[in-house]
Amino acid sequence: MCGIAFLRAPAIPTGARRERMDVALQRLRLRGPDESGSFVGDDFVAGHTRLAIIDLKGGHQPMRDRSGRWVLVFNGEIYNYRELRTLLAGRWDFRDDSDTEVLLAGLVTEGARFIERLDGMWAFVLHDTASGDLLLSRDRFGKKPLYYRRHGETFACASELPALAALTPDVAITEDAAGIADYFRYGYALPGKTSVAGVSEVLPAHTLWLGADGAMVQERYWTPSVEPWTGSFSEAAEHVRELLTQAVRRRQLASDVEVGAFLSGGIDSTTVCALAQEPGFGKLRTFTAGFAEPTYDERAPAARAASELGTLHTAEEISPEVAAALAADLPRRMGQPFGDSSLVPSALVASVAAKHVKVVLTGDGSDEIFGGYARYMGRLLRQRYHRLPAMLRSMVERSVLATPEPYAHHSGSFLKRAHLFVRLAREDRDTYIGPPAIRKETLAQLVPGLGAGNSMPDRPWPDDPAELRHMLLMDCLVYLPQDILQKVDRATMMHSLEARSPFLDKALFEFAIRLPWQWHFSGMRGKQVLQAAMRGRVPDFIWNRRKQGFASPVSHWLRDWLGGDLLAMTASGDTGVVNPAGLRALLLEHRAGRADHSQSLWLAYAYLRWRIG
């Protein structure tokens, strides 16, 4: 895995362009500590930092063709590069065994349509020095980031926002009002947008073409079919097992270094580890990290799963001191506010794995395509709940809300789940875009006067009248790339670790997304197709565990060091859109045990930390 940066600035002297690139690459160093390089042209400079995974001796970047016309910087892995190399062999004289040269060869010989052949994850910039045109692209799910800014004649792009800022130091970093509104409503920027004025992100599954004359076109190159599959449930389960097995194999084989795996003891990571621990691949290294707070600690089930699977397992406890230091540092590294507090434990388990391996497999994407989130079951239950008489519903809600909301994770507290459900039942039935990060009444208290957010990008499929299917599709379009994949990319890359997601294999996704949504749910449990596919391959106790997720004990932290940090930041006088009085009132209520405002207060914390810089 790597970091990439590109700057086209005709008005800036060559030496100044090179200096800006040097600073940008230093900020991307953790994404690629093994090697760093740049190429300076007449009006541009391209840069790259490398984490060597495939062809450790070759694959140097920026990569140019033999004529010197084309310049490529590429971040990612192409899992089918060997097959593509065979197809291109008669049209290209290969100099190394890297997937980078395969990508360059395909783009030069076939143009942008070659992207449709790729199976993997990527963000790249291809520069045609003859025409001056640029071609940018991101993978289908947005696993690899690529931000860009246009300012006059200057165009800059980079893997991370701090590196992009280094390429355009003459442009002030200011808040984008619509982006900040999106952040407080959802906890992240919407696809293609950021919280920084003037900065955009190439959309997943898109190419962006920038002509030498400044004309810009962004186009979708992949639209998955949602035409219903007509086979049986058992046939679907069998095919899911085959496709998932192939996906794991591809991600294990496309590497010249050892591949490990994250293991939480949940369904998704255990499924991946079970398939990866097949004969012929050696003893799989697995990793987890946990907190001392019992409802936020998955080390015990992870250890049990590792024992039954036979993996070589490593687990560490996350100390409050380490968590506090990381929580303070991560907003600066992100370059914009990010509201998912599980970024902290994700970064810490990545630090554990990075001591042993360069690549890990993850279970990301399973919840979105197989219906694993509690909010899906909550919506099903809400539909049934609203059929009850209004008087009975009122009695239930008064009874639940009469008791304080506990600090425990919802997986370990029935009362916590009851509070969450009552809030869901009382919500207005707005069109679902993503899970709301904050209650509407709390939003008005914390950030009064918040303006309108950005409009959603076009959906690659028609409106679906079934609410649950609509949620699944929207989570694949919004929540998955903007929250989950962004979190995993930053958490792993800050420790020079590559993460691979078998559940987001193109063939598996294209099949699973066509299955009837009802097949995923039985009673109030999801992932029924996945369970049928993997029964007998995954330890039995895994299927009976309640979904927990890799959450942080933010509720507890707010009663201690995190609450103190928040109070100190509100005293600084520079709180942006956050209302200091509203924040302090929420914190006081939280610390008194009258309500759990942890998510809302974490949103404020990440925003204020980012503003401080």
Phi, psi and omega per residue, in radians:
M1 nan 2.768 -2.930
C2 -2.589 3.103 2.961
G3 -2.166 2.448 -3.137
I4 -2.232 2.683 3.097
A5 -2.660 2.592 3.136
F6 -2.598 2.430 3.134
L7 -2.408 2.118 2.968
R8 -1.967 2.016 -3.048
A9 -2.580 1.469 -3.077
P10 -1.027 -0.521 -3.062
A11 -1.462 -0.138 -3.079
I12 -1.745 2.311 3.126
P13 -1.016 2.686 -3.102
T14 -0.969 -0.787 -3.125
G15 -1.080 -0.679 3.138
A16 -1.200 -0.652 3.092
R17 -1.109 -0.742 -3.137
R18 -1.115 -0.723 3.141
E19 -1.105 -0.725 3.109
R20 -1.093 -0.718 3.139
M21 -1.144 -0.678 3.128
D22 -1.032 -0.725 3.123
V23 -1.175 -0.745 3.135
A24 -1.062 -0.765 -3.129
L25 -1.172 -0.575 3.068
Q26 -1.113 -0.634 3.113
R27 -1.287 -0.305 3.104
L28 -1.768 0.148 -2.993
R29 -1.019 -0.707 -3.103
L30 -1.173 -0.427 3.077
R31 -1.239 -0.404 -3.114
G32 -2.703 1.410 -3.067
P33 -1.423 -0.155 -3.019
D34 -1.410 -0.460 -3.039
E35 -2.877 2.613 3.103
S36 -2.489 2.436 -3.138
G37 -2.699 2.776 3.089
S38 -2.548 2.762 3.075
F39 -2.336 2.217 -3.100
V40 -1.834 2.164 3.082
G41 -1.858 -2.902 -3.082
D42 -1.098 -0.718 -3.107
D43 -2.331 0.253 -3.063
F44 -2.519 2.928 2.972
V45 -2.535 2.349 3.105
A46 -2.021 2.451 -3.097
G47 -2.392 2.758 -3.034
H48 -2.721 2.417 2.952
T49 -2.096 2.441 -2.940
R50 -2.102 2.336 2.869
L51 -1.835 1.848 -2.974
A52 -1.301 2.068 -3.123
I53 -2.157 -0.801 -3.125
I54 -1.999 2.357 -3.123
D55 0.890 1.313 -3.016
L56 -1.096 -0.417 -3.136
K57 -1.617 -0.373 -3.132
G58 -1.941 -2.787 3.059
G59 1.274 0.398 -3.095
H60 -1.203 2.468 -3.124
Q61 -2.305 2.760 -0.041
P62 -1.014 2.473 -3.110
M63 -1.828 2.383 3.125
R64 -2.117 2.645 3.027
D65 -1.316 3.031 -3.065
R66 -1.108 -0.527 -3.139
S67 -1.361 -0.323 -3.096
G68 1.458 0.070 -3.104
R69 -1.309 -0.702 -2.999
W70 -1.833 2.383 3.123
V71 -2.198 2.205 -3.080
L72 -2.156 2.332 2.882
V73 -2.156 2.315 -2.918
F74 -2.449 2.327 3.078
N75 -2.111 2.076 3.091
G76 2.528 -2.896 3.103
E77 -2.448 2.348 3.060
I78 -1.847 1.875 -3.002
Y79 -1.243 -0.476 -3.135
N80 -1.770 0.502 -3.054
Y81 -1.145 -0.533 -3.140
R82 -1.159 -0.764 3.099
E83 -1.115 -0.725 3.135
L84 -1.158 -0.633 3.104
R85 -1.072 -0.711 3.111
T86 -1.080 -0.722 3.129
L87 -1.138 -0.535 -3.063
L88 -1.647 -0.126 -2.962
A89 -0.963 -0.678 -3.110
G90 -1.321 -0.196 -3.085
R91 -1.992 0.015 -3.054
W92 -2.590 2.365 3.109
D93 -1.636 1.678 -3.041
F94 -1.273 2.457 -3.133
R95 -1.844 -0.329 3.106
D96 -2.546 -3.052 -3.084
D97 -1.900 0.436 -3.042
S98 -1.558 2.735 3.000
D99 -1.265 -0.376 3.117
T100 -1.096 -0.809 -3.134
E101 -1.207 -0.558 3.055
V102 -1.073 -0.752 3.112
L103 -1.105 -0.804 3.120
L104 -1.052 -0.820 -3.126
A105 -1.044 -0.769 -3.119
G106 -1.150 -0.736 -3.124
L107 -1.181 -0.660 -3.130
V108 -1.252 -0.717 -3.066
T109 -1.468 -0.536 -3.061
E110 -2.034 -0.201 -3.115
G111 1.381 -2.860 -3.042
A112 -1.120 -0.390 3.141
R113 -1.132 -0.314 3.108
F114 -1.096 -0.449 -3.110
I115 -1.026 -0.591 -3.123
E116 -1.113 -0.379 3.132
R117 -1.417 -0.270 -2.979
L118 -1.309 2.400 3.001
D119 -2.113 1.895 -3.100
G120 2.870 -2.684 3.091
M121 -2.330 2.448 -3.047
W122 -2.870 2.735 2.814
A123 -2.514 2.272 -3.120
F124 -2.555 2.831 3.008
V125 -2.263 2.175 3.074
L126 -2.013 2.156 -3.111
H127 -1.950 2.206 3.041
D128 -1.660 1.796 -3.061
T129 -1.228 -0.327 3.121
A130 -1.299 -0.797 -3.116
S131 -1.643 -0.410 -3.060
G132 1.523 0.042 -3.117
D133 -1.344 2.649 3.061
L134 -2.121 2.467 3.022
L135 -2.166 2.118 3.098
L136 -2.024 2.624 3.101
S137 -2.720 2.653 2.988
R138 -2.192 2.733 -3.115
D139 -1.159 3.023 -2.974
R140 -1.085 -0.569 -3.061
F141 -1.837 -0.130 -3.128
G142 1.407 0.593 3.118
K143 -1.167 -0.647 -3.110
K144 -1.864 2.293 -3.028
P145 -1.487 2.727 3.023
L146 -2.757 1.848 -3.128
Y147 -1.733 2.661 3.114
Y148 -2.571 2.769 3.114
R149 -2.503 2.410 2.984
R150 -1.972 2.302 3.136
H151 -2.535 1.774 -3.043
G152 1.114 -2.231 3.107
E153 -1.480 -0.071 -3.080
T154 -1.531 2.342 2.997
F155 -2.248 2.265 -3.135
A156 -2.368 2.540 3.045
C157 -2.561 2.698 -3.086
A158 -2.841 2.855 -3.134
S159 -1.230 -0.461 -3.105
E160 -2.406 2.693 -3.080
L161 -1.144 -0.697 3.094
P162 -1.064 -0.613 3.081
A163 -1.212 -0.679 3.097
L164 -1.079 -0.699 3.120
A165 -1.088 -0.592 3.118
A166 -1.182 -0.495 3.123
L167 -1.351 -0.403 -3.126
T168 -2.259 1.068 -3.060
P169 -1.193 -0.284 3.138
D170 -1.432 -0.077 3.123
V171 -1.850 2.129 -3.101
A172 -1.162 2.512 3.065
I173 -1.534 1.931 -3.140
T174 -2.208 2.778 -3.117
E175 -1.290 2.450 2.980
D176 -1.622 2.070 -3.006
A177 -1.042 -0.768 -3.133
A178 -1.181 -0.670 3.120
G179 -1.140 -0.682 3.097
I180 -1.173 -0.649 3.082
A181 -1.094 -0.759 3.081
D182 -1.057 -0.734 -3.107
Y183 -1.027 -0.843 -3.088
F184 -1.267 -0.370 3.105
R185 -1.482 -0.620 -3.039
Y186 -2.070 -0.393 -3.124
G187 1.709 0.072 -3.119
Y188 -2.849 2.928 3.057
A189 -1.333 2.562 3.093
L190 -1.300 2.817 -3.067
P191 -0.916 2.308 3.110
G192 1.457 -0.156 -3.063
K193 -1.977 2.937 3.000
T194 -2.468 3.079 3.065
S195 -1.591 0.064 -3.118
V196 -1.856 2.207 -3.103
A197 -1.039 2.321 3.072
G198 1.453 -0.009 -3.098
V199 -1.971 2.297 3.113
S200 -2.147 3.000 3.093
E201 -2.204 2.353 3.044
V202 -1.034 2.314 -3.097
L203 -1.223 2.546 2.996
P204 -0.998 2.591 3.106
A205 1.076 0.471 -3.132
H206 -2.257 2.721 2.863
T207 -1.928 2.614 3.046
L208 -2.170 2.107 3.125
W209 -1.870 2.239 3.111
L210 -2.132 1.984 -3.136
G211 -1.375 2.829 3.116
A212 -1.081 -0.428 3.134
D213 -1.491 0.018 3.119
G214 1.677 -0.137 3.105
A215 -1.145 2.390 -3.095
M216 -2.254 2.325 3.113
V217 -2.357 2.277 3.068
Q218 -2.054 2.197 -3.039
E219 -2.312 2.533 3.063
R220 -1.403 2.290 3.129
Y221 -1.861 -0.081 -3.092
W222 -2.499 2.186 3.068
T223 -2.269 1.810 -3.112
P224 -1.182 2.488 3.111
S225 -1.319 2.451 3.040
V226 -2.020 0.307 3.074
E227 -1.094 2.203 -3.040
P228 -0.961 2.423 3.077
W229 -1.377 2.515 -2.993
T230 -1.880 0.053 3.132
G231 -1.389 -3.024 -3.123
S232 -1.572 2.923 3.111
F233 -1.082 -0.778 -3.115
S234 -1.140 -0.668 3.074
E235 -1.120 -0.687 3.118
A236 -1.111 -0.767 -3.137
A237 -1.089 -0.721 3.122
E238 -1.104 -0.732 -3.113
H239 -1.223 -0.652 3.073
V240 -1.041 -0.762 3.134
R241 -1.074 -0.749 3.137
E242 -1.124 -0.811 -3.097
L243 -1.163 -0.698 -3.128
L244 -1.196 -0.675 3.084
T245 -1.073 -0.777 3.106
Q246 -1.102 -0.668 -3.131
A247 -1.125 -0.733 3.101
V248 -1.122 -0.771 -3.133
R249 -1.039 -0.793 -3.133
R250 -1.012 -0.695 -3.089
R251 -1.358 -0.367 3.018
Q252 -1.404 -0.686 -3.028
L253 -1.372 -0.519 -3.111
A254 -1.431 1.112 -3.115
S255 -2.875 2.459 3.017
D256 -1.829 0.245 3.058
V257 -2.299 2.933 -3.119
E258 -1.157 2.468 3.121
V259 -1.970 2.132 3.069
G260 -1.847 -2.797 -3.123
A261 -2.758 2.553 2.934
F262 -1.334 2.474 3.128
L263 -2.459 1.955 -3.137
S264 -1.756 -0.253 -3.017
G265 1.559 0.111 3.030
G266 -1.564 3.097 -3.072
I267 -1.091 -0.806 -2.960
D268 -1.212 -0.936 -3.103
S269 -1.166 -0.623 3.128
T270 -1.169 -0.652 3.079
T271 -1.058 -0.838 3.141
V272 -1.083 -0.772 -3.125
C273 -1.143 -0.643 3.125
A274 -1.083 -0.716 3.135
L275 -1.297 -0.584 -3.125
A276 -1.319 -0.404 -3.112
Q277 -1.584 0.653 3.115
E278 -1.470 2.712 3.116
P279 -0.970 2.489 3.096
G280 1.779 -0.192 -3.118
F281 -1.973 0.146 3.137
G282 1.333 -3.059 -3.106
K283 -1.465 2.070 -3.087
L284 -1.270 2.313 3.015
R285 -1.496 2.269 3.126
T286 -2.190 2.707 -2.988
F287 -2.490 2.488 3.010
T288 -2.614 2.839 3.055
A289 -2.498 2.606 -3.084
G290 -2.572 2.893 3.124
F291 -1.712 2.837 3.103
A292 -1.206 -0.509 3.131
E293 -1.146 2.121 -2.965
P294 -1.000 -0.725 -3.066
T295 -1.324 -0.076 3.096
Y296 -2.008 0.295 -3.041
D297 -2.116 2.064 3.140
E298 -1.924 0.305 -3.105
R299 -1.127 -0.669 -3.105
A300 -1.130 -0.914 3.107
P301 -1.137 -0.544 3.091
A302 -1.141 -0.738 3.128
A303 -1.123 -0.689 3.121
R304 -1.131 -0.765 3.121
A305 -1.093 -0.733 3.133
A306 -1.082 -0.695 -3.141
S307 -1.129 -0.775 -3.115
E308 -1.237 -0.554 3.128
L309 -1.453 -0.408 -3.132
G310 1.483 0.512 3.126
T311 -1.519 2.850 3.054
L312 -1.589 1.775 -2.879
H313 -1.804 2.487 3.062
T314 -2.265 2.279 3.122
A315 -2.349 2.515 3.097
E316 -2.393 2.650 3.060
E317 -1.588 2.426 3.132
I318 -1.556 2.010 -3.127
S319 -1.389 2.638 3.103
P320 -1.020 -0.618 -3.109
E321 -1.139 -0.769 3.135
V322 -1.175 -0.730 3.129
A323 -1.086 -0.708 -3.129
A324 -1.136 -0.766 3.140
A325 -1.106 -0.720 -3.119
L326 -1.220 -0.695 3.127
A327 -1.057 -0.626 3.139
A328 -1.279 -0.520 -3.046
D329 -1.560 -0.541 -2.997
L330 -1.086 -0.722 3.130
P331 -0.999 -0.632 3.103
R332 -1.157 -0.718 3.133
R333 -1.162 -0.612 -3.119
M334 -1.187 -0.583 -3.140
G335 1.444 -0.053 3.057
Q336 -2.822 2.813 3.136
P337 -1.064 2.475 3.111
F338 -2.475 2.135 -2.906
G339 -1.689 0.120 -3.137
D340 -1.645 1.865 -3.084
S341 -1.207 -0.242 3.089
S342 -1.231 -0.064 2.974
L343 -1.004 -0.602 -3.107
V344 -1.138 -1.003 3.118
P345 -1.143 -0.512 3.096
S346 -1.096 -0.742 3.111
A347 -1.165 -0.598 -3.106
L348 -1.289 -0.692 3.096
V349 -1.217 -0.518 3.051
A350 -1.133 -0.650 3.111
S351 -1.144 -0.586 3.093
V352 -1.163 -0.839 -3.101
A353 -1.154 -0.645 -3.060
A354 -1.139 -0.276 3.069
K355 -1.264 -0.271 -3.014
H356 -2.139 -0.585 -3.046
V357 -2.416 2.925 3.071
K358 -1.810 -0.287 -3.060
V359 -2.351 2.399 3.035
V360 -2.282 2.587 2.968
L361 -1.585 2.563 3.136
T362 -2.275 2.941 3.097
G363 -1.737 0.279 -3.083
D364 -1.112 2.472 3.102
G365 1.746 -0.342 -3.104
S366 -1.135 -0.742 -3.088
D367 -1.080 -0.664 -3.078
E368 -1.280 -0.601 -3.069
I369 -1.702 -0.317 3.138
F370 -2.000 0.142 3.012
G371 1.279 0.931 -3.041
G372 -1.709 -0.199 -3.049
Y373 -1.403 2.557 3.132
A374 -1.103 -0.469 -3.114
R375 -1.141 -0.467 3.089
Y376 -1.191 -0.826 3.097
M377 -1.143 -0.585 3.094
G378 -1.079 -0.682 3.105
R379 -1.167 -0.697 3.084
L380 -1.091 -0.782 3.136
L381 -1.148 -0.643 3.127
R382 -1.080 -0.695 3.122
Q383 -1.031 -0.719 3.137
R384 -1.287 -0.652 -3.104
Y385 -1.074 -0.687 -3.080
H386 -1.307 -0.067 3.020
R387 -1.466 -0.225 3.115
L388 -1.269 2.729 3.080
P389 -1.034 2.518 -3.095
A390 -1.012 -0.648 -3.123
M391 -1.119 -0.711 3.137
L392 -1.166 -0.713 3.117
R393 -1.100 -0.701 3.140
S394 -1.104 -0.697 3.121
M395 -1.131 -0.742 3.128
V396 -1.073 -0.800 -3.067
E397 -1.185 -0.713 3.111
R398 -1.119 -0.684 -3.136
S399 -1.119 -0.767 -3.130
V400 -1.174 -0.833 -3.046
L401 -1.283 -0.223 3.098
A402 -1.261 -0.283 3.121
T403 -1.825 2.451 3.140
P404 -1.066 2.529 3.102
E405 -1.312 2.177 -3.083
P406 -1.258 2.807 3.116
Y407 -1.414 -0.246 -3.030
A408 -1.105 2.739 3.014
H409 -1.127 2.530 -3.046
H410 -1.093 -0.406 -3.139
S411 -1.177 -0.388 -3.090
G412 -1.964 0.229 -3.084
S413 -2.534 2.003 3.072
F414 -1.115 -0.694 -3.131
L415 -1.102 -0.682 3.095
K416 -1.064 -0.780 3.129
R417 -1.119 -0.631 3.112
A418 -1.111 -0.744 3.091
H419 -1.073 -0.785 -3.141
L420 -1.074 -0.688 -3.114
F421 -1.204 -0.713 3.135
V422 -1.056 -0.713 3.095
R423 -1.100 -0.729 3.106
L424 -1.090 -0.741 -3.108
A425 -1.126 -0.500 -3.103
R426 -1.556 -0.154 -3.098
E427 -1.161 2.601 2.939
D428 -1.189 2.566 -3.085
R429 -1.546 1.147 3.064
D430 -1.211 2.790 3.053
T431 -1.061 2.238 -3.043
Y432 -1.278 2.183 3.019
I433 -1.932 -0.769 3.108
G434 -2.962 2.936 3.129
P435 -1.115 2.231 -3.142
P436 -1.135 2.443 -3.121
A437 -1.481 -0.260 -3.002
I438 -2.710 2.553 3.092
R439 -1.215 2.606 -3.074
K440 -1.073 -0.711 -3.133
E441 -1.203 -0.611 3.096
T442 -1.238 -0.644 3.099
L443 -1.030 -0.766 3.140
A444 -1.138 -0.540 3.130
Q445 -1.359 -0.681 -3.055
L446 -1.440 -0.763 -3.117
V447 -2.301 1.263 -3.120
P448 -1.134 2.548 3.098
G449 1.344 0.274 3.137
L450 -1.115 2.300 -3.067
G451 -1.401 -3.002 3.133
A452 -1.281 2.643 3.104
G453 -1.619 -2.926 3.123
N454 -1.391 2.743 3.031
S455 -1.393 2.674 -3.132
M456 -1.280 2.535 2.999
P457 -1.179 2.836 -3.132
D458 -1.058 2.444 3.082
R459 -1.458 2.469 -3.121
P460 -1.454 0.238 3.124
W461 -2.556 2.780 -3.125
P462 -1.251 2.844 3.068
D463 -1.002 2.466 3.133
D464 -2.019 2.135 -3.095
P465 -1.193 -0.359 3.130
A466 -1.360 2.092 -3.033
E467 -1.059 -0.752 -3.103
L468 -1.155 -0.732 3.126
R469 -1.156 -0.682 3.076
H470 -1.021 -0.739 3.127
M471 -1.106 -0.773 3.125
L472 -1.021 -0.822 -3.110
L473 -1.160 -0.738 -3.135
M474 -1.168 -0.624 3.095
D475 -1.151 -0.580 3.063
C476 -1.200 -0.556 -3.092
L477 -1.469 -0.580 -2.995
V478 -2.052 -1.137 -2.999
Y479 -1.096 -0.731 -3.093
L480 -1.074 -0.954 -3.122
P481 -1.285 -0.612 -2.992
Q482 -1.474 -0.432 3.126
D483 -1.949 -1.226 -2.974
I484 -1.049 -0.942 -3.044
L485 -1.259 -0.591 3.065
Q486 -1.132 -0.746 3.113
K487 -1.059 -0.848 -3.089
V488 -1.150 -0.707 3.127
D489 -1.055 -0.866 -3.097
R490 -1.206 -0.688 -3.110
A491 -1.115 -0.726 -3.123
T492 -1.370 -0.725 -3.064
M493 -1.190 -0.463 3.099
M494 -1.232 -0.165 3.058
H495 -2.083 0.326 3.087
S496 0.968 0.828 -3.109
L497 -2.200 2.315 3.113
E498 -1.653 2.344 3.108
A499 -1.943 2.344 3.123
R500 -2.138 2.447 -2.975
S501 -2.094 1.618 -3.121
P502 -1.032 -0.555 -3.132
F503 -1.142 -0.364 3.127
L504 -1.716 0.470 2.979
D505 -1.127 2.380 -3.074
K506 -0.976 -0.867 -3.087
A507 -1.143 -0.704 3.134
L508 -1.136 -0.798 -3.136
F509 -1.090 -0.802 -3.094
E510 -1.088 -0.497 3.073
F511 -1.407 -0.869 -3.033
A512 -1.110 -0.591 -3.065
I513 -1.240 -0.235 3.136
R514 -1.610 -0.151 -3.086
L515 -1.281 2.596 3.088
P516 -1.007 2.311 -3.071
W517 -1.092 -0.492 -3.132
Q518 -1.098 -0.459 -3.135
W519 -1.161 -0.378 -3.096
H520 -1.399 -0.315 -2.986
F521 -2.103 2.407 3.046
S522 -2.416 1.999 -3.020
G523 1.120 -2.099 3.124
M524 -2.011 0.513 3.126
R525 -2.175 2.444 3.122
G526 -1.744 -2.969 3.059
K527 1.055 0.604 -3.114
Q528 -1.214 -0.635 3.091
V529 -1.134 -0.767 3.135
L530 -1.112 -0.708 3.124
Q531 -1.105 -0.745 3.118
A532 -1.120 -0.593 -3.127
A533 -1.245 -0.589 -2.973
M534 -1.951 0.042 3.101
R535 -1.037 2.244 -3.095
G536 1.682 -0.342 3.104
R537 -1.764 -0.380 -3.110
V538 -1.980 2.415 3.131
P539 -0.874 2.409 -3.044
D540 -1.035 -0.610 -3.046
F541 -1.136 -0.388 -3.117
I542 -1.083 -0.684 -3.057
W543 -1.227 -0.352 -3.102
N544 -1.655 -0.090 3.126
R545 -1.341 2.499 3.042
R546 -1.347 2.421 -3.141
K547 -1.057 2.315 -3.117
Q548 -1.991 -0.784 -3.055
G549 1.405 2.836 -3.075
F550 -1.689 1.291 -3.021
A551 -1.674 2.873 3.083
S552 -1.838 2.583 3.087
P553 -1.387 0.983 -3.099
V554 -1.043 -0.632 3.137
S555 -0.975 -0.734 3.129
H556 -1.273 -0.710 -3.134
W557 -1.043 -0.617 -3.101
L558 -1.171 -0.383 3.079
R559 -1.424 -0.137 -3.067
D560 -2.204 -2.119 -2.979
W561 -1.135 -0.631 -3.096
L562 -1.174 -0.703 3.081
G563 -1.102 -0.688 3.101
G564 -1.105 -0.728 3.100
D565 -1.082 -0.720 3.135
L566 -1.079 -0.793 3.133
L567 -1.075 -0.710 3.134
A568 -1.115 -0.687 -3.131
M569 -1.231 -0.590 3.108
T570 -1.228 -0.407 3.134
A571 -1.365 -0.206 -3.082
S572 -1.246 -0.378 3.136
G573 1.590 -0.239 3.133
D574 -1.962 1.519 -3.079
T575 -1.984 0.157 3.078
G576 1.022 -2.235 -3.092
V577 -1.418 -0.160 -3.105
V578 -1.354 2.327 3.085
N579 -1.476 1.935 -3.064
P580 -1.019 -0.706 -3.129
A581 -1.133 -0.727 3.117
G582 -1.135 -0.700 3.114
L583 -1.102 -0.808 -3.114
R584 -1.127 -0.612 3.110
A585 -1.157 -0.734 3.104
L586 -1.121 -0.725 3.138
L587 -1.142 -0.710 3.121
L588 -1.091 -0.763 3.135
E589 -1.143 -0.678 3.122
H590 -1.131 -0.829 -3.100
R591 -1.176 -0.460 3.108
A592 -1.394 -0.122 3.116
G593 1.415 0.245 -3.118
R594 -1.475 -0.355 3.121
A595 -2.837 2.724 3.077
D596 -1.752 1.781 3.119
H597 -1.822 0.446 -2.992
S598 -1.056 -0.758 -3.099
Q599 -1.136 -0.768 -3.138
S600 -1.120 -0.738 -3.127
L601 -1.231 -0.592 3.066
W602 -1.146 -0.675 3.066
L603 -0.987 -0.778 3.118
A604 -1.140 -0.708 -3.126
Y605 -1.083 -0.875 -3.115
A606 -1.093 -0.672 3.118
Y607 -1.137 -0.832 -3.114
L608 -1.184 -0.665 3.083
R609 -1.074 -0.696 3.106
W610 -1.129 -0.716 3.137
R611 -1.117 -0.654 3.139
I612 -1.145 -0.632 3.098
G613 1.466 nan nan
